[in-house]
Amino acid sequence: MSSSSPLSYSSYHTYAECPLRWKFLYVDKLPETPRGYFTFGRVVHSVLEELVRPLLVPGARRLAAGEMQRTLDDWHDGGLPPPTVPPMSREELLAAYDRAWLSDGYSSPEEEARYRALGRDLLVRYYTRFVKYPPRPVAVEEHLEARWDGIPIHGYIDRIDRTESGGLEIVDYKTSRELSGEDARASDQLSIYQVLVEANYSEPVEGLTLYHLRSLTPHRAPPRPKETLAQLHERMGSAVDGIRAEAFEPTPGRQCSRCDFQARCPEFRAVPGEDEARLRGLVDRFDELRRQEAQLGDELRRTADDLHRAAEQFGVHRISGSGAVAIRRREETWRYPTATVDEILESAGMKALAPHASTEEVRRLLRDPAIDANVRRRLAEVGTRRVKWYWDLESS
Ligand code: SF4
């Protein structure tokens, strides 16, 4: 991949995690060790494609002016033969699964057998749901490309469905163990797919779905607002700039444990024998101190709480120990709702005195005898006070 090649979600994500790993994969084109769960995902995706493709009714693509678009209406009008639902029997589906099966990357025959059984179970359950509620796909496993404000992007989309209201819903299958609604709301992958579909189809994107195959749960999210897409565009733009500038710094993190390139990575370079033990000792000590720090922090909070309860019980703010005295101090903070403060000041023609309606500005006005007493009273009424207690130690 060159610096001008289109960026896919996975390429962007790899660069964002570790630019050096991106270089190993996309510039040096080093192969990765096959992994069973990736092979499994690919096989299940291909069988689902085979199952769903016969239902396909092309959606309205953005075509050159004057060109005809084939839409769902063409299908209803008899322009295309109606699909048979289901397009294949359960047995045919399982036969397709057997044909598609690949053994690459599994750590043992037992692991492969477990995954194979999981796939059968998952496909049979999906099939029951599919027969009852057949989707209305306008695209299956479709490769789309776009130029997103200067950034060339591309992606393969598992499925694009037509919604009841005539819009489009993007569906991405996931074979992972866990998946949540939050994953769908935060997924950069779905955001990129939204941009690709909006650039290539005439109908609006109305929904983004991560379909969790293990639980047959569609996690739906609304289309991303402009601001979310702008933030992603910014991040992808930085990745493109980095790639162009050949900035391939190693960035160690959680991903290192599943990176195949540790042997080439400077971060995993062997330390000379005489320094190895010293560095190991330093890290071990740091780790131990961090644990102690966390433990001490917990104990410190519990002890302060006990002291607060004692102070409340005896109505004091000073408690003597053997070598020190604990003094309870208070810290007071005020909050004023900006919109309400703006309203009060604007109605009194005083907005210029507190242009940001910040707490500091309001507190200054409240202390200023030159300000109308009625305005000050109204401002004081909308404030909320927060009191925080803390303990100081003094020598006794
Ligand atoms: S081992 Fe970690 S730091 Fe090195 S290339 Fe792989 S992901 Fe990057």
Boltz pocket constraint, residues with backbone or C-beta under 6 A from the ligand:
constraints:
  - pocket:
      binder: B
      contacts: [[A, 18], [A, 20], [A, 21], [A, 250], [A, 251], [A, 252], [A, 253], [A, 255], [A, 256], [A, 259], [A, 260], [A, 261], [A, 262], [A, 265], [A, 266], [A, 267], [A, 268]]
      max_distance: 6.0
